[in-house]
Amino acid sequence: MREIKMSTKYNPTEVEKGMYDRWQKAELFNPDVDKKLNKQKYADAQPEAYSIVIPPPNVTGKLHLGHAWDTTLQDMLIRQKRMQGYDTLWLPGMDHAGIATQAKVEARLREQGTSRYDLGRKKFVDQVWQWKDEYASIIKSQWEKLGLSLDFTRERFTLDQGLNDAVRKVFVDMYKKKLIYRGEYIINWDPQARTALSDIEVIHKDDQGAFYHVKYPFVDPDYVFNGQHYIEIATTRPETMFGDTAVAVNPSDERYKDLVGRKIRVPLVNREVEIIADQYVDKDFGTGMVKITPAHDPNDFQVGNRHNLPRINTMNEDASMNENAGPYKGMDRFQARKAMVADLKSGGYMLKIDPIVHSVGHSERTDVQIESRLSTQWFVKMQPLAQQALKMQGITDEHVDFWPTRFEDTYTKWMENVHDWVISRQLWWGHRIPAWYRKDASGKTETYVGLTAPKGDDWVQDPDVLDTWFSSALWPFSTMGWPDTKSPDYKRFYPTTTMVTGYDIIFFWISRMIFQGRQFTGQRPFKNVLIHGLIRDAQGRKMSKSLGNGIDPMDVIAKYGADALRWFLSTGSTPGQDLNFSYDKMDSAWNFINKIWNVSRYVLMNLDDNTLVQLPSADQMTLADRWILSRLTATIDKVTSNFDKFEFGEAGRQLYNFIWDDFADWYIEMTKETLGADGNKGQTPVQQILAYVLDQTLRLLHPIMPFVTEAIWQQLPGRKAQESLVIADYPTVNPALSDKQAETSFSALQDLITAIRNIRSEAKAAISTPVDILIQTEDDDLRTVFQENTDYIQRFGHPKSLVIAPDIQAPALAMSQVINGAVVYVPLAELVDLGEEVQRLEKQAAKFQAEVKRSSGKLANEKFTSSAPEKVVAAEREKLDDWQAKLSATQERIQTLKESSHD
């Protein structure tokens, strides 16, 4: 027996130890790796490029299971394409994640009793860089644990110098084209982070609140409307009343046409405001009257613009009340609400309070309630950018293919209804906006936008930074050397091939990469977008700190190994669907790898040191040999085609069935007959086939489970030290090995052996007990198959005697089973109860009857026979014939047994 370095049980810690470092030292993950190893694979032509840029994880903390899923799918694609001969680049990098990272560092400072304001901008940013270095190191080590074949020589960061150059150029170019502008608008404001937020950084949650019904008295004390000297206004936010500058009604509302132009007084403020008419007001909602607060509501802001209303901001950056809030100055917004409600009640202004539950915007990052706040910000004019991106989708060669396709509708609808994008953030961590201001002699503010600071004195740079997504939107091309369009990587690997990401950031990131790619490179940034879902717990709940159901992927790897985690993540769902994590599934994944380990160990132990990992000549092959090679060929075809469609779950199912069922349960068992025979005669061909099938299977598996496959593959005979499965050729379909006749014949042999095993099991006859086996078949070809493979029937059936004939007189006291084209009889007179056997066969007949009815009904359906492909209809007719034959044979046997029981 050949000595091999494999423990009797799969141990992922042993397998994975040091392997990633060996891959890295050999520079196997870099493009053109084959040329570096002096391989002549591409002597005639340069290989096709295949590139992926990693969705850069935020340096806010460690990677979670969602990151592990996302990167595993990318690694599978890159590893497969590398093996298929593509010139592959998988570019790593991380995102500075402006507001999220700054919030983390500020939280740490608060624990230390200080703040960014105490430190000042420079020292605070130094602190954030230290945080970045700390977590970037952790993330990189996690990538290595997962086995990700990233080219770290090209690693990027969204705040590195190259990215900053690209960001500045984009900002300046867009400003010159009037696609970026600065203006005073109502924006979403995070009062804890003290920064603007874009619409998609706002999460809406249901909060307890109230409708406060307040009297707004007429300025004219003698004026009466509906018997009252006031109008009734309902608001959920009384703290904004100090910013009220009008009350509006719908111009078509007949109830209030006489009120338009009349003045009322805002309670507590005593400001006189006018009742105006505007289409914005829904006359069927509430009283049909709304207060207009232009500085604190986006809709009111638009109404105020149409009517030239003043804008009165009543809050500071931290959502405390400012000097415009009168006696409530300095109070927190919610404290002010309570105080104002109490004062409205005591002043006789509060009519009633109705408790409600309503949807309120919260900051995605800090989770505090956002404020709609009047602010001067920088914006991207989205309509022209969205239009050209949507137009690109109609061009075949520039179309971005979404997988699954339904997500293209999600993308399209958002782009068709997109609003201008607020890109300035009141933060210190990020790309500083390349704009400078100074006052001229007349006191007017001059603005300069450029790649570098303007010459001259008194210029002050804008203190704000750009939204994180502004730099992330440039990621596919900025990481390739752009704006240097002559950069080798830009010319070779852009546009990238595939982007893998979750459906939750289609708006945040995918859409922005597409329109920026189109705007600045004239091309799509990637050909494919593979969308996956979210990782949930075993109960289908989203993982969160509050539920305490989060799973650290490094803990899973420590217990099960990276390959088991990768197998679960890659094969556990279909594209676009969520994935539920459970330890039961991880147990199954480990068990499968342990099966692969044991099968491989058996094969390697039964090879000689000089066994060739290549096929013997066809005339040396048995039926089982031809069958396993045909099944391998079909598996290669299905796995490859499913990878091309990103159907990794189906690819995994094909691999699982081939390895566990075909290779392990059948072919390996059958080789034991040959390998266990006396002498060495006949061993060499089966050794070659075992080595070949194992080699090809490991290659197919490698993109999914790289560590264990490399460890096993290295032990195949003839492997050289510098060889690696990482750059071995990926299996391709060999039509010469596809043998449908062998598959049909071997399937019949499997049916026969399974039938014999079933009969033995039901009769409780141990496999060691010899029994007579009678096989009746009128099919000459089938009879030949059985006769030529009696050695397998002997091994798996253990017959005392074996008869294969067209007409057999079956003994009454025998168990039988119908298979396609034959009936198997096992006389077990001393073990079989005739009545029980009849009952068993009647159950079997009922099953066959149900199949006949189902198939007949399907074929009687004109819609099916006329619309289904001809091949499908023909296959269904063939099934019906098989079921009818089985039913008929079973019914005949039942009749025979019943007649025997009366004798």
N, C-alpha and C positions, 0 to 999 in steps of 0.2 A: 504493500500500500504506500502510495506517494506521501511524503511528509509535507504538510502545508502549515502556514502560520495563521491558523484560524481557531479560536476558542470554540467550545462545543455550543456556546450560546452567544447570540448577538449582544455585544457590549458597546454601545455608542460612544462611551467615553474613550475606550481604547481605540476604536476605529477613527474617531475624529482628531485625536491628539496629534498635533504638529502638521496635519495634512494641509491646512490652509496656508501656513507659512511656506511649505514646499511649493505650492502653486504660485505664491507671490514671488518667491525668489527666482523661480523659473520664468517670471514675467508672462505667464500663460494667458493673462486677462487683457493684455494689450493688443491693439489692432496689429495686423500683419505678423501675428505670432508665428505663422508657418514659415514666413521668409526668414525670421530670426533663427529658426531651427534648421535653416538650409533645406527645407523641403521643396521639391520641384512641382508641387501640385499646380501652381499657377504660372508655369513657364510660358504659356502661350497667351494668357489673358489675365488682366487684373480681376480679382474676385469682386463680386457685387458687395457694396457696403450695406451694413445693417446697423442702425444706431438707435439707442434709447438714452434719454437723459432722465436720471432718477427724479421723481417728484421730491424736491429737497425738503427733508423733515425740518421742522422748527427746532431751534436749539433751546427750547424751553424745558426740555426734560428727556427722559429715556424713551425709547421706542416702545410702542404698544403692539398688540396683536394685529391691529389694522395695518400698521407699517409692515409687519412681518408678512402678512398676506400680500400686500401690494408689491413688495420687493421680491417675494418668492416667485410670483407670476412673471415679473420682468427677468429674473435670473433664468427661469426655465426657457424663456424665449431666446435670450442671448446665448445660453449654453447650447441649445439646439442649433441655432443658426451658425455658431462658431464651428460646431461639428460638421455642419452641412457645407462648410467651405466659404461662408461669407466672411468678409472683413468686418469684424464686429467691434463696436465701441459702446460700452455702457459707462456713461459718465456720471460719477458721484458728485454730490454736493449737498449743502445745507442752507437753510433760509434763516436770515437774521430775525425774521418774525417780529417786526417793530413793536407794536403795542403789547403783544403777548409776552415777549422776552422782557421788555421794560417793566411790565407789571410784576413779573416774577422777581426781578432784582429789587424793585421798590418794596415788595413784600418782605424780602430778606432784610433790607435796610430798616424797615419799620420794626422788625424783630430785634434789630440792633440799636433801636432808639434814635435813628437818624432818618434823613430823607435826601432825595436828590437835590433839593434846594439848599440843604446844608452843605453838600459836597460841591455844588457848582457843576456846570455842564461837562467840562473836561474830565474831572475826576469821576463823575458819575459814568460817563461813557467808558472810561478805563475799567470801572467795575463790571460793566456789561461785557466787555471783551474778555475779562477773566471768567465770567459765567459761560460765555460762548466756548472758550477753550476747554473748560471743564466738561461741558456736556457734549461737545463735538467729539472729544476723546471717548466718551462712553458710547455714543452712537456708532462710532467707527468700530469699536470692539464688538458691538452687537451685530453689525453687518458681517463681521468676520465669523462670528459664532453661527450665523445663518448660512454661511458659505457663499456669500454673494460675490460673483465674479466681476467685480468692479475694477476699472482701471484707475487706481489711485494716483497715478502720475498726472492725471488731468483733473483732479479734484478741484471744485470751485465753491465759492461762498458768495451769497448775494450781496455782501458788502465788500468784496475784494476790489482791488484797483481796476481790474478789467471790467467788472460789472458796473463800477461807478462811472467809468468812461462811457459805457454803453447807455446807461441811464441818463447821463447828462446830455448826450447827443440826442437821444429820443425826446427828452423834454424840450430842448432848444428847438429842434426841428418842428415839433408839434406846435410850439408857441408861435414860430414864424409862419406856420400854415394856418394859424388861428384855430387850431384844434385843441389848444389849451388856453384857458382864459382865467382871469381872476375877477371875482365879483362877490357882492354881498348877497347871501342867500340864507334861507333856513336850512340848517343841516342837522343831522343826528349828532348829538353831543354826549360823550361819556364823561360825567362829572367826576368820576374817580380818577380815570386816566387823564382827564382834562384834554381830550382830543376829539376831533371830528371822526365820524364813522360813515362808511358808505352804507347804502340801504341793505346790502346783503351781510353786513356785520351786525345787524340788529335781529335778535331772536325774540319773537312774540310769545308771551306766556299769559295765561289767565291769572289775573290778580283780583283780590277783593277790593271793591271801590264803591262809589256812590254817585248818584245824580243829585246834585244840590240845586234845588229850585229857589231862585233868588229874585227878589223884586228889584227892577230897575225903574225908579220913579221918573215921571215926565218932568222936564224942567219947568213947564207951565203948570203950576199947582192946581189950576182950575180945569185942566184938560182931563177928560174922562174917556176911557176906552173899555168897552164891555163892563161898564159899571165900576171900573177901578181907575185909580190915579197912577197906575204903573203897568209895565208889561212883565211877563214872567219869562225868565231865561234859565234853562237847565245847563249846568256845567259839571264836568267831572274834576275840574282843576281850578278851584276858586283862587288858588295862590297866584294865578296868572291875571287876575282881574285888573291889577294895576297897569297892565299893558293893553287893556281894551281901548280901541279907538273908534269903534262903530258897533252897531247891531244891524244884522242883515236879514232880509226876507226875500222870498222868491218874487220876481216881478209879476208872475202870473197868479200869485196867490191873492184872490179877491178879498180875503179876510183882512188883509193888511194894506191894501192899496192907499188908504187915506193916511196911513202912518208914515209912509216914505217921506223923508225930509224933516220929520219932526224930531226934536231933540229930547234925549233922556239923560239921566245922571247915573254914572257908575257908582254903586254903593261903596262906602268906605273911602273912595278916592275923591268923590265929588267932582269928577271930570265930566264936562258936558260933551256928549258924543251924539252923532246923527244916526237915524235909522235909514239904511240904504237898501237898494234893491239889487240883487245879484243872482245869476242863474245857479251859482254854486249851492245855494240853499235848497235842501230837500223839503218841500212843503208838507210832505206826508210823514216826516220824522219828528217826533216830539211835538213841540208847540209850533214848529215851522219858523221859529226865530232863533238865530245864533249870535253869540257875541263874537266879534272879530278882534283877534289879538295878533297882528301881523308879525311880531317879533318872536312868537312862541308856537306857531302852528304853520305847517307848509301850505295848507289850503288857504288859511287866513292871509298868509304872505302874498299869495297870488291875487286874492280879493283886494288886499291893500294896494297892490300895484295898479290894479285897474281903477281904483277910486282915489289914488294919491293920498292914502292915509299915512299918518306918521307911524314910525316903528319905535316902540318903547320896550327896551330890553329890561326886564325886572330882576334878572339873576346874574350872579357872578359865575366864573368858570367852574367852581366847585358846587354849583346849584344852591348856594346860599343867596338870600335876597339882597339886592343892592339898594342904592340910595333912591331908586325910583319906586321902591316898595314902601316908602314912608315909614311908619312906626315898626314895620316888620323887618327893617334893614338888619342884616347880620344873622337872621334866623335861617336854619336849614329849611329847605322847601317844604318838607312834610310837617315840621314844627309850625311853619307859617300857615300851612293849611288849617291845622287845628285851631290856631289862634284866630284866624280870619273867620272860620266857621262859628266860633264862639262869639265873636264880635258881631257877625251878621245876625245871629240869633238875638243877642242883647239889643241890637239896634232895630229890631223888628223887620229885618230884610229877608230872613229865611222863611220860606213858605213850607217846605217839607224836604226830607232827605230820603231817597230811595236807594237802599243797598243794591249793588249789582256786582256781577263778575264780568270783567271785560278784559280784552286782549291788550296787553301793554308791552311796548318795546323794551328789551333789555340788551345791554352790551354783551356781545358774544364772548368777549374776553374777561370782563370784570363782573358780569352778571348784575350790575346795578341798572336801575331804570334810566333809560336815556331821556334826554331833554331835546325837544325841537328848539333850536337856538339860532338866532340871527348872528351870522358870522361872516367875515371876509375870508374866503378860501380859494384855493386853486381847483379848477374843474377841467375834465376832459369832455369835449363836445362829442357825444357818442353816436349821434345819428349817422353822419357820413362814414364813420369807421364801421358801424354795424352793417350798413347797406353794402359796402364793398365786400365785407366778409360773407354776407349772405349770398351775394352775387357769385362769389367764388365757389360756393357749394353747388352751383349749377353747371360748373365746368368740370368735365369728367377727369381731366388730368390734374386738377387742383382740388378736387373734392376731398374733404376729410371724412373718412369712413368711420362711423360709430358702430361699435359692437357692444351690446345688441343695438339694432338699428333704431329702436323706439326712442333712444336717448337723443337722436338727432332732432326729433320734434321738441324735446325739452329745450335743447340749445336754441333752435330756431325761434320758438315762441318768446324766449327771454330776449333774444337779440332784436326781435321785431318790436318789443315794448320797452326797450332799455331807456333808462334816464341818464342824464349827464352824471359823470362819475367824479365825486369829490376825492381828490388825490392828496390833499395836504393834511398832515397830521401834526398836532401840537405835542410832539415828542422830541426827545434828544437822541434817541437810538434809531438810526436809519440814514437814508440818502438825503443829505441836506438839499433843499430846493435851490437850484442855481439861478436865483433872482436876488437882485440888490436894489436898495431904495436910497434916495436922498432928496432933500428938499431944495428946489431951485431958489433963485433970488426972490421970487414972488411968493414963496411959501408953498408952492405946488409940489406934490411928490412925483419925482421921476422914478421910473422902473427900468432896470436893465436886466435882461436875461441873456446869459452866454455860457460858454464852456468854462471860461475862467473869469476871475473877478475883474471888474472894470478898472481902468486906470483913473487916478484922481483921488481926491480926499472925500471924506464924509459919506462914502458909500457904506451901507450896512446890509449884510446878507440877511435874507429871510430866515427867521429862527426855526421855521417848521421843517419837517422832513416829509418824504413821500410815503404814501401808502405802501406797505410791504408788497402788495400784489402788483404794484407798478413795475418793480424790478423783477418779480417772479414771472410777469407776463412776457418778459424778454428772454427767459431762461433757455429755450431751445436754441436760439442763435447767439445770444451774448456769451454763452459758455463755449461756443465754437470759435471765438476770436473776433466776432463782429464787434465794432464796425469795420474791421479789416476784412474786406470780402475776399482778399487774396490769401487769407490764413489757410494753411493746408487742411486743418480740420473742418473749417467752414466749407471749403470746396469739396471735401471728400464725404462728409457725414451730414450735411444739411441740405434739404430738410431731413429731419430724423424720420425713423420708420414707424415706431409705435410708441404711444403714450399710454401708460397704465395708471388708472386712478379711480377713486370712488365717485359714486354719483352725487355725493354731497358737495363737490367743489366744481361742478360743471359751470356754474355761474361765476364763482370766485376766480377760477383759474383757466379752465379750458377755453371759455369764450374769449378771455382777454389775450391768451397766447395766440389764438387764431387771428383776431383782428390786428394785433400788433405785428404778428408774423407777416400778414398780408401787406400791412402798411409799410414796413421797413425792409422787407426782403423781396416783396412781390410774390411770395410763395406761401403755401401752407406750411406750418411749422412741423407737421407730422402727417403721415399718410393714414394711420389708424389710431383710433382712441378706444382702448379696451376699458369698459366701465365695469367695476365690480361693486358689490354692496357693502354693508357694514357687518362687522363681527359682533355677534350678540351672545349672551350666555345660553346655557342649556334650556332655559325657559323662554328664550326669544326676546329677552329684555336687553336694551342698550346697556353696554358696560359703562359704569360711572362710579365716581368716588362715593357719591351719596348712597348708592346701593351696595357698595363694597364688593362688587362682583367682577372687578377688573382682573385680568390675568396677565402676568408678566411673561412674555415669550421666553425669557432666559430661564425662568423656573421650569417651563415645559421642556426646554432643551436639556436642562440638567437631569431631568427624570427620564425622558424618552429619546433624546437625541434630536439633532437638527433635521435629519432625514424624515423621521416620523412626523414632526411638526409640518415640514414642507409637504409631505404626502397628504396629510389631512387638509392643509390650506388649499392645495392645488386641485384636489379632486372632490372636495366636499360640497360644491355648489355649481350651479350653471351661471354663465355670465349675467351680470346685472342683479343677481339675487343676493340677499343677505345670507350669512353663514353662522349657524349656531355652534358654539364651541362646547365640547363636553369631554370629560376624561374617559368616558366609555369609548368615544371615537378615537381618542389617542391610544387607548389600549389596543384597539383593532389595528391601528396604523403600525404600532410596534410589533404586533403579532405577524403582520404581513411581512415586515422586513425580516423578522426572525425566520419566517418560512423561506424567504429568498436566501438568507444566510445558510440555512440548513441544506437547501437544495444545492447551492453553490458548493458547499463543503463536500457534499456527496460526489458531485461531478469532479471537483479538483482532486479529491482523494483517489479517484478511479482513472485518472489520466497518467500517462507516463511523461517524464521530463522532455521527451522528444515528440510528444503528440503534436500533430499539426493542427492549428486552429483554422482548418479549411475543410471543405467537403470532400468525401471520397467520391469515386466515380459512381454514376447512377446504377450500374449493374451490381454494385456491392450493397445497395440499400434494400432494407426490408420495407414492408408496407408501413410499419410504425415509423420508420425513418422518413419515408416520403410524406407521410401524414403530418408529422411534427414540423417538417420544413415548410409544408404548404400552409399550416396554421400560423407559423412564424411569419411567412410572407404576407398573409392576410392581416396579421396584427401590425406589422410595419406599415402597411398601407393605411389602416384605419387610424393608428396613432398619429401618423404624419398628417393625414387629412384633417383630423380633429384638432391638432395643434394649429394648423393653418387657419382654422375657423375659431380658434381660441376656446374650443370646447374641451377644456382640460379634464373635466369630470368624466366625460365619455372616453377620452384617451386613457385615463386611469382605469376605468372599468374594463376596457379591452386588455390592458396590461395585466390587471389582476386576474381576469379569467384565464388568460393564456398561461401565466406563471403558475397559478394555483391549480387550475383544473387540467389544462392540456399537458403542461410540462411536468409538474410535480406529481399529480395524482395518476396520470396515465403513462406518459412516455418514460419518465424515470423508473416507474414500477416495472415497465416492460423491459427496460435495459438490464434490470437485475437478473433476468433470465439468461441474457447473453453474457454479462460480466461475471456472473456467478458460475458459469460453466467451467468444466475442467480444462486446463490448458489455456493458451492464449488465442486459439483459433477463433476468428470472427470478432475479436475485440477491437482491433484497430479502427474499422469503419465506425462502430458505435462510439468509440472514444472521440473520434474526430467530430462526429455530429453533436455529441454532448458539448464538446468544447466550443463548437461553432454556435450552437443555439444559445449557450450561456453568454458567450462573447456578444452576440447580437442583442440579446435581452438586456445585458448590462448597459450597452450603448443606448438603447431605447429609454431605459430608466434613468440614465445619468442626469439629464436636465432637471429631473424632479428630485432625485435623492443622490447628490453628487458624492458624498463622503463614502457611504457603504459600497457603492458601485465601483469607485476608484480602488478601494481597499481590496475588493474581490478580484477585479480585473487585473491588478498588478500580479496576481498569483497564477494567472494562466501561463502555460508553458511558453517559453520563448520571449517573454517580456524583457525589455531592456530598461536600465535604470532611468534613462531620461524620458522614456515614453510616459504619456499620461492620457487617461481617458478624456480629459478636458479637451484635447485637440485631436482625438481619434475621429475617424470618419463616422458620420451618422448612418445607420442602416438605410438602404434603398431597396425598393421592390425589385426582386429578380423574377421576372415572369416565368422563367424556366422551372422555378421551384413551386409554382402554383399548380397543384395537382388535384383537380376536383374529383377525379375517379378515386384517388387514394383517400380523400376525405370522406367520400360516400362509403367506400368499402370499410374504412376503419370505423366510421360511425356505426355501421352494422355490427362490427365486432364489439364495439363498446356497448351497444344495445344488448347484445347476446350475453356478454359478461355481467352486465348490470342485472339482467333478468335472472341469471343463475344465482347471483348474490342475493337478490330479493327473495327468490324462492327459498334459498337456504335460511335466510333471516326469518321469514315467516314460519318456516317449519322448525325453526330453532335447531337446525343442523349445523354444527360447527364446521368451519372451512377445512378442518383436518379430517373430517369424516368423509371418506370416499362415497360418492353416490353415482348412480347411473344417470347419464345425460343423453336425452334423445332430442334431436333437432330436425324438425320436419320443414322442408322448404322445396317448393317446385321451381324456384328461381335458380337457374343454372349458375349464373354469375355469383349469386350469394353463396351457393353451395361451395363453389370454388374458393371463395374468400375464406370461408370457415375451414375448409379442408387444408388450405395452404398455411393456415395460422393456428393449427391445433396445438402448437407448443404454448401459445398464449392461453388457449382454452384450458389446457392441462394445468398451467401455472395458477390461473385465477379461478378455475372452476373445480379443480381437483376431482375429476371424474374417476369412478371405478371402471366404467366403460363409456365409450363415446360413440354415438351413432348419428350420422348426418345423411339423411336420405329424403327423397321426394314423397314417399308414402310410408308412414310409420303407424303401426297399430299401437296406439297409446294405451297403457294399462289404466284401468278405471281408477285405481288408487294411486294417483299421481298428481302432483301440482304442476300447473302450466302457466305460461305467460306468453302473450302475443306480442311480437315485435314486428317491425315493418318487413313483410315478405316471409316470415317464418313463425313457427310456434315452438317453444321450448318446453319439454316435458322432463320432469324429474320424478321418477317412481320412488315414493317414500311410504310404502304400504304400512310400515310399522309406526310412522310418525304422523300420517295425515288423517284427519277426520273428514270424511267425505262431505258431511253437511257444512262444516266450516269452509271447506274449499269452494263449495257451490256459492256460499254467501260472499266469499272474497271475490269470486269471479263476477257475481251479480253487481257488486259495487263497482268493479272495473268496467262492466258493460254499461252501467248507468253513466259513468264518466265519458265513455266513448259516445254514447247516445247524445249526451249534452253537446259534445263537440261537433257531431254530425248535424245536429239541429242548428247550432250557431253558424257553422260554415254554410249550410244550405240556405239559411236565411240571408246571409251576406250575399251569396251568389244570386239569390232571387231578387235582390234589390237592384233595380235597373239603374239607379243613380250610381251605385258602386261599380257595376260592370261597364257602364258607359263612360264614367269620368276617371276611374282609377287607371294607372298605366297597365298596359297589356301584360307585362311581366308579373305585376302584383296579382292580377286576376288569375293568371295561369297558376301561380304559386298557391292561391287559395283553392283552386280546383284540385290541385295535387294533394293538398292537405285533406280535402274532403274524401278523396279516393282512399287515402291511407286510413283515416278514421273509420270509414265504412268497412274496409277490409278487416281492421282490428275488431270492430263490433261484430261482424259476421263470424269470425273465427272464435271469438269468445262465446257468443251465443251457441255455436255448435258444440263447443266443449261443455258448456252448462247442460245442454240437452243430453249429451253422452253420459255425463256423470249422474244426471237424474235418472236416466234409464238404467244405469248400472245399479243404482241404489234400490231399484225395484226387483232386481234379479234375485 
